[in-house]
Amino acid sequence: MEQLMEYALLGTFFLYLLSTITFVTALTGKGTDDQKEERMARWGRAGIFLSIAGILLHLAFIVIRVMSGGHFTSNMFEFTAFLCFTIVLAFIVIYFMYRTVTLGAFVMGLAMLMLAYASVFPREVKPLIPALQSHWLVIHVATVALGAGALAIGFVAGLVYLIRKVGYDRSSRSSIYLEAVMMVVLMMISFVILSFAFGSGMDYQASFKHLKDGREVVQEFTMPPIVGPHQGEAISVQPFLGWKGPLFEVPYWMKGNKAASNFNSVIWSVLGGLILYGIIRLSVRKRLYELIYPLVKHLDLELLDEIGYRAIAIGYPIFTLGGLIFAMIWAHEAWGRFWGWDPKEVWALITWLFYSAYLHLRLSRGWQGLKSSWLSVGGFIIILINLIAVNLLLSGLHSYA
């Protein structure tokens, strides 16, 4: 069963990769307008076919994992992989509503990146801790992921809108912020590359012991330690290019499980992303969004704005059910209270308030188009902060994530 799951996961990744390549191919090439339209339609059909094949294999992976005694929403690997599934599902629904081939190139690229990011985390099947042994686990987390999947489509539509709007203009303030968003995407790509390089490639290992809640614990590092645990002591550190580290310790308030190791990975991701960005800029002498602009310059801005709004209007009520209502019911069942200001609860509330403000401002004059697109991008960045930083660096009742 375990080997079958690995094959299904790997097959899903390659189908998403092929779908991304196919959608990009639909947008490239020369010819008359009729030839371009015919090519886009032909390759678009192939792209959506591969997307559907990928999500079916992804569903098969989920079913096999559950049948083998595992779950699909109980840890970082499972939730991130399921979020990838919901992003593709939301895209397929939006595709058949608007036939947006261009959006497919970006959404399937995001799905591929999210699945690669998920694969970095431990994938072995483990029994659930008592707090998770409830049917509300599936109800709460699945609806959160479904809502976030639709909100991710709003993010992609907003990002494409900004690239289309800014174009080759370097004088606007939006161009600076847009390039910063593209750098964040590169940092996520850097994290995936470095994780596999130090993990599968080098099998890097380092370990530190330190006190947590009055007891001694050991943290394992999978990347060379730039930062170590607060008041930690090295047990064994594999040298990297003759250097052992760490250079400094994490702040005392970072008390999440493996907070130092995770923060160390974040630092490596930022450094790797900056280096990757520098290499690209020196090679092509263009900003990242300028490289993408030729793929989207033909798009209708009003259509992109409508797609982004429609996706968020769909995702918002689903996220409200999962992230607030179902979450509070489960919290009362598990901990005897509906609300406790846990870091995950606070960030779920921040996310809900942000998208509530987005939908309210959409009804106000002047908040369509550019401003709306920035809000849709900002909202998904908040979701990523919740998924990555809050889950990995902060301690709380949700620290099992």
C-alpha positions in Angstrom: 0.0 0.0 0.0 2.8 2.4 0.9 4.6 1.9 -2.4 1.3 2.3 -4.3 0.7 5.6 -2.5 4.1 6.8 -3.5 3.5 5.9 -7.1 0.1 7.7 -7.0 1.6 10.8 -5.5 4.5 10.9 -8.0 2.1 10.3 -10.9 -0.2 13.1 -9.7 2.8 15.5 -9.6 3.9 14.7 -13.1 0.3 15.0 -14.5 0.1 18.5 -12.9 3.5 19.3 -14.4 2.4 18.1 -17.8 -0.8 20.1 -17.5 1.2 23.2 -16.6 3.5 22.7 -19.6 0.5 22.2 -21.9 -1.3 25.3 -20.8 1.9 27.3 -21.2 2.4 25.8 -24.7 -1.1 27.0 -25.5 -0.1 30.6 -24.9 3.2 30.6 -26.8 4.1 30.5 -30.5 3.6 32.8 -33.4 1.0 33.0 -36.2 -2.1 34.8 -37.2 -4.9 35.5 -34.7 -6.9 32.6 -36.0 -3.9 30.2 -35.7 -3.2 31.4 -32.2 -6.9 30.9 -31.2 -6.9 27.4 -32.8 -3.7 26.5 -31.0 -5.0 27.8 -27.7 -8.2 25.8 -28.0 -6.4 22.6 -29.0 -3.7 22.8 -26.3 -6.3 24.1 -23.8 -8.4 20.9 -24.2 -5.3 18.8 -23.6 -4.4 20.8 -20.5 -7.8 20.5 -18.9 -7.8 16.7 -19.7 -4.4 16.3 -17.9 -5.7 18.4 -15.0 -8.8 16.1 -14.6 -6.6 13.0 -15.0 -4.3 14.4 -12.3 -7.0 15.2 -9.8 -8.5 11.7 -10.3 -5.1 10.1 -9.5 -4.8 12.6 -6.6 -8.2 11.3 -5.4 -7.0 7.8 -5.8 -4.0 8.6 -3.6 -6.3 10.0 -0.9 -8.5 6.9 -1.0 -5.6 4.5 -0.8 -4.1 6.4 2.1 -7.4 6.3 4.1 -7.8 2.6 3.2 -4.3 1.8 4.5 -5.3 3.3 7.9 -4.1 6.8 7.3 -5.8 10.2 7.0 -5.8 13.1 4.6 -6.2 16.2 6.9 -4.3 15.5 10.1 -0.8 16.9 9.5 1.2 19.3 7.4 1.8 16.9 4.5 -1.8 15.7 4.4 -3.4 19.2 4.7 -1.1 20.8 2.1 -1.6 18.0 -0.3 -5.3 18.2 0.1 -5.2 22.0 -0.3 -3.5 21.3 -3.6 -6.4 18.9 -4.5 -9.0 21.6 -3.7 -7.1 24.2 -5.8 -7.2 22.0 -8.9 -10.8 21.1 -8.2 -11.8 24.8 -7.9 -9.8 25.6 -11.1 -11.7 22.8 -13.1 -15.0 24.3 -12.0 -13.9 27.8 -13.0 -12.4 26.6 -16.3 -15.8 25.2 -17.5 -17.4 28.5 -16.4 -15.0 30.8 -18.3 -12.8 28.6 -20.5 -9.7 30.4 -19.2 -6.7 28.7 -20.7 -4.2 31.3 -19.4 -5.4 30.9 -15.9 -4.7 27.2 -16.2 -0.9 27.8 -16.7 -0.7 29.7 -13.4 -3.1 27.6 -11.3 -1.6 24.3 -12.3 1.9 25.7 -11.6 0.7 26.7 -8.2 -0.8 23.3 -7.6 2.4 21.6 -8.6 4.4 23.9 -6.3 2.0 23.2 -3.4 2.3 19.4 -3.9 6.1 19.6 -4.0 6.0 21.7 -0.8 3.7 19.1 0.9 6.1 16.3 -0.1 8.9 17.9 1.9 7.1 17.0 5.2 7.0 13.5 6.7 4.6 11.3 4.8 4.4 8.2 7.0 1.0 7.1 8.4 0.7 7.7 12.1 -2.1 7.2 14.6 -4.1 10.3 15.5 -3.5 11.9 18.9 -6.7 12.1 21.1 -7.5 15.7 20.2 -7.9 14.6 16.5 -10.0 11.5 17.0 -13.2 13.1 16.0 -15.4 13.2 12.9 -15.1 17.0 13.2 -11.5 16.7 12.0 -12.6 15.8 8.5 -15.6 18.2 8.5 -13.6 21.2 9.8 -10.3 20.8 7.9 -11.9 19.6 4.6 -14.2 22.7 4.4 -11.3 25.0 5.3 -9.3 23.5 2.5 -12.2 23.7 0.0 -12.7 27.3 0.8 -9.0 28.1 0.6 -8.8 26.3 -2.7 -11.4 28.7 -4.2 -9.7 31.7 -2.6 -6.4 30.5 -4.2 -8.1 30.9 -7.6 -9.0 34.5 -6.6 -5.3 35.0 -5.8 -4.1 33.7 -9.2 -6.7 35.8 -11.0 -5.7 38.8 -9.0 -2.0 38.2 -9.7 -2.5 37.7 -13.4 -4.6 40.9 -13.4 -1.7 42.8 -11.8 0.8 41.5 -14.3 -1.5 42.4 -17.2 -2.1 45.8 -15.8 1.4 46.7 -14.9 3.0 45.3 -18.1 6.4 46.8 -18.7 5.8 49.8 -16.5 8.5 50.2 -13.9 7.5 53.6 -12.6 4.3 52.7 -10.7 4.3 51.6 -7.0 2.4 48.5 -8.0 5.4 47.3 -10.0 7.6 47.2 -6.9 5.0 45.3 -4.8 4.3 42.9 -7.7 8.0 42.1 -8.0 8.1 41.5 -4.2 5.2 38.9 -4.6 7.1 37.2 -7.4 10.2 37.0 -5.1 8.1 35.3 -2.4 7.0 32.6 -5.0 10.7 32.1 -5.8 11.4 31.6 -2.0 8.8 28.8 -1.9 10.4 27.2 -5.0 13.8 27.6 -3.2 12.5 25.8 -0.1 11.4 22.8 -2.2 14.7 22.7 -4.1 16.8 23.0 -1.0 14.7 20.5 1.0 15.2 17.8 -1.6 18.9 18.8 -2.1 19.8 18.5 1.5 17.4 15.6 2.2 17.5 13.2 -0.7 20.7 14.5 -2.2 23.0 15.0 0.8 21.1 13.2 3.6 22.1 16.1 5.8 21.6 15.7 9.6 22.1 17.8 12.7 20.6 17.5 16.1 20.3 19.8 19.2 18.9 19.2 22.7 17.1 21.9 24.7 14.5 22.4 27.4 10.8 22.7 26.4 8.1 23.1 29.0 10.6 21.8 31.7 11.6 18.6 29.8 14.6 17.9 27.5 13.7 17.5 23.9 15.8 16.9 20.7 15.3 18.8 17.5 16.5 17.3 14.2 17.7 19.7 11.4 17.6 18.7 7.8 19.5 21.9 6.6 22.7 23.3 8.0 21.8 25.2 11.2 22.1 29.0 10.6 19.9 29.3 13.7 19.6 26.9 16.7 17.1 26.3 19.5 16.9 28.8 22.4 19.5 27.8 24.9 20.2 24.6 23.0 23.2 22.4 22.9 24.5 20.6 19.8 24.5 16.8 19.9 25.8 16.2 16.4 26.2 18.5 13.5 27.3 17.4 10.1 29.7 20.0 8.6 28.5 21.8 5.4 31.4 23.2 3.4 33.5 23.1 6.5 31.0 25.1 8.5 28.9 23.8 11.4 27.0 26.8 12.9 24.6 27.9 14.3 25.2 31.7 14.1 22.4 32.6 16.6 19.4 31.2 18.6 15.7 31.6 17.9 13.8 34.0 20.2 12.4 32.4 23.3 8.8 33.0 22.2 9.2 30.6 19.2 7.9 27.6 21.1 6.3 25.6 18.3 7.3 22.0 17.7 10.6 22.1 15.9 10.4 25.9 15.7 14.2 26.3 15.4 14.5 23.8 12.7 11.5 25.2 10.8 12.8 28.8 11.2 16.2 27.6 10.0 14.5 26.3 6.8 12.7 29.6 6.4 16.0 31.5 6.5 17.5 29.1 3.9 14.5 29.5 1.7 14.8 33.3 1.8 18.5 33.2 1.1 18.0 30.7 -1.7 15.1 32.7 -3.2 17.2 35.9 -3.2 20.1 34.1 -4.9 17.7 32.5 -7.4 16.2 35.9 -8.1 19.6 37.5 -8.6 20.6 34.8 -11.1 17.4 35.3 -13.1 17.7 39.1 -13.1 21.4 38.9 -14.2 20.6 36.4 -16.9 17.6 38.0 -18.6 17.9 41.6 -17.3 14.2 41.8 -16.7 11.9 41.8 -13.8 10.0 38.5 -13.1 6.6 39.9 -14.0 8.0 41.3 -17.2 9.0 37.7 -18.2 5.4 36.6 -17.7 3.6 39.6 -19.2 3.8 38.3 -22.9 1.7 35.3 -21.8 -1.1 37.5 -20.4 -1.1 40.7 -22.5 -4.1 39.5 -24.6 -6.3 39.0 -21.6 -9.4 41.0 -20.8 -9.0 42.8 -17.5 -12.7 42.9 -16.7 -12.9 39.1 -17.2 -10.0 38.6 -14.8 -11.6 40.9 -12.2 -14.9 39.0 -12.5 -13.2 35.6 -12.2 -11.3 36.7 -9.1 -14.4 38.1 -7.5 -16.5 35.0 -8.4 -13.9 32.6 -6.9 -13.7 34.6 -3.6 -17.5 34.8 -3.4 -17.6 31.0 -3.7 -14.7 30.4 -1.3 -15.7 32.9 1.4 -18.8 31.1 2.7 -17.2 27.7 2.6 -14.2 29.0 4.5 -16.6 30.7 7.0 -18.2 27.3 7.7 -15.0 25.4 8.1 -12.7 28.0 9.6 -15.1 29.5 12.1 -18.4 27.7 12.6 -17.3 24.1 12.4 -14.0 25.0 14.1 -15.8 26.4 17.1 -18.1 23.4 17.4 -15.1 21.1 17.4 -13.2 23.3 19.8 -16.1 23.1 22.2 -16.2 19.3 21.9 -12.5 18.8 22.3 -11.5 21.6 24.8 -14.8 22.7 26.3 -14.8 26.2 24.9 -15.8 27.8 21.6 -12.9 30.3 21.4 -9.5 30.5 23.2 -7.3 32.9 21.2 -5.0 30.1 20.1 -2.6 31.4 17.3 -4.4 29.3 14.6 -7.8 30.6 15.8 -6.6 34.2 15.7 -5.2 33.9 12.2 -8.3 32.2 11.0 -10.3 35.2 12.3 -7.9 37.6 10.6 -8.3 35.7 7.3 -12.1 35.8 7.6 -12.1 39.5 8.5 -9.9 40.3 5.6 -12.1 38.6 3.1 -15.2 40.1 4.7 -13.6 43.5 4.1 -12.8 42.5 0.5 -16.4 41.6 -0.2 -17.7 44.7 1.5 -15.3 47.0 -0.4 -16.2 45.4 -3.7 -19.6 47.0 -3.3 -18.0 50.4 -2.9 -17.2 52.6 -5.8 -13.5 52.5 -6.9 -12.7 49.1 -5.3 -12.9 47.0 -8.5 -10.0 46.2 -10.7 -6.5 47.1 -9.4 -7.4 47.6 -5.7 -9.6 44.5 -5.7 -6.7 42.4 -7.2 -4.3 43.6 -4.6 -6.7 42.5 -1.9 -7.2 39.1 -3.4 -3.4 38.6 -3.5 -3.0 39.9 0.1 -5.7 37.6 1.4 -4.0 34.5 0.1 -0.7 35.7 1.5 -2.4 35.7 4.9 -3.5 32.2 4.3 0.1 31.2 3.5 1.3 32.9 6.7 -1.3 30.8 8.6 -0.3 27.6 6.8 3.5 28.1 7.1 4.6 30.5 9.8 1.8 29.9 12.4 1.8 26.1 11.9 5.5 25.7 12.1 6.9 28.5 14.4 4.2 29.2 17.0 3.1 27.0 19.8 -0.5 26.3 20.7 -3.3 23.8 20.8 -2.9 23.4 17.0 0.8 22.7 17.2 0.3 19.1 16.2 -0.1 20.5 12.7 
